[in-house]
């Protein structure tokens, strides 16, 4: 698989992570519930950190694939100089 679709997938994951924190999303409506049990406290922490995890994962995937594209361009340029 080429790096471009993987880089696009990383950017999409990043954008989903950004959407996770937008006001009015279903996540924010859930978090506003009162914390009355340990499970609900866990869910609040989970929903609070999951968006951040998506943002970081998306950025890492996009960065790796961007570096892969640069590496392929360098290899093609080096191969063209050898010929």
C-alpha positions in Angstrom: 0.0 0.0 0.0 1.3 3.4 -0.9 2.1 5.9 1.9 -0.5 8.5 0.6 -3.7 6.6 1.7 -2.1 5.8 5.1 -1.2 9.5 5.5 -4.7 10.5 4.6 -6.0 7.9 7.2 -3.8 9.4 9.8 -5.1 12.9 9.0 -8.7 11.6 9.3 -7.9 10.0 12.7 -6.4 13.3 13.8 -9.6 15.2 12.7 -11.8 12.7 14.5 -9.8 13.4 17.6 -10.3 17.1 17.2 -14.1 16.5 16.7 -14.1 14.5 19.9 -13.6 17.7 21.9 -16.0 20.0 20.0 -18.9 21.4 22.0 -22.2 19.7 21.1 -20.7 16.3 20.3 -22.2 13.3 21.9 -19.1 12.9 24.0 -19.5 16.2 25.7 -23.2 15.4 26.5 -22.1 12.2 28.2 -19.3 13.8 30.3 -21.8 16.3 31.8 -23.4 13.5 33.7 -22.8 13.5 37.4 -20.1 11.1 38.6 -21.7 8.9 41.2 -19.9 5.6 40.7 -16.4 4.4 40.0 -17.4 3.2 36.5 -18.8 6.6 35.6 -15.6 8.2 36.9 -13.6 5.8 34.7 -15.8 6.6 31.7 -15.3 10.4 32.2 -11.5 9.8 32.2 -11.7 7.5 29.2 -13.7 9.9 27.2 -11.4 12.8 28.2 -8.3 11.0 27.1 -9.5 9.1 24.1 -9.7 12.2 21.9 -6.1 13.1 22.8 -5.0 9.5 21.9 -6.7 9.9 18.5 -5.0 13.2 17.9 -1.6 11.8 18.8 -2.1 8.6 16.8 -3.3 10.5 13.8 -0.3 12.8 13.9 2.2 10.0 14.3 0.7 8.0 11.4 0.6 11.1 9.1 4.2 12.0 10.1 5.6 8.5 9.4 3.9 8.3 6.1 5.1 11.9 5.2 8.7 10.8 6.0 8.2 7.7 3.9 7.1 9.8 0.9 10.2 12.0 1.3 12.4 8.9 1.5 10.9 7.5 -1.7 11.5 10.8 -3.5 15.1 10.7 -2.4 15.6 7.2 -3.6 14.0 8.0 -7.0 16.3 11.1 -7.3 19.4 9.0 -6.4 18.4 6.3 -8.9 17.9 8.9 -11.6 21.4 10.4 -10.9 23.0 7.0 -11.2 21.5 6.4 -14.7 
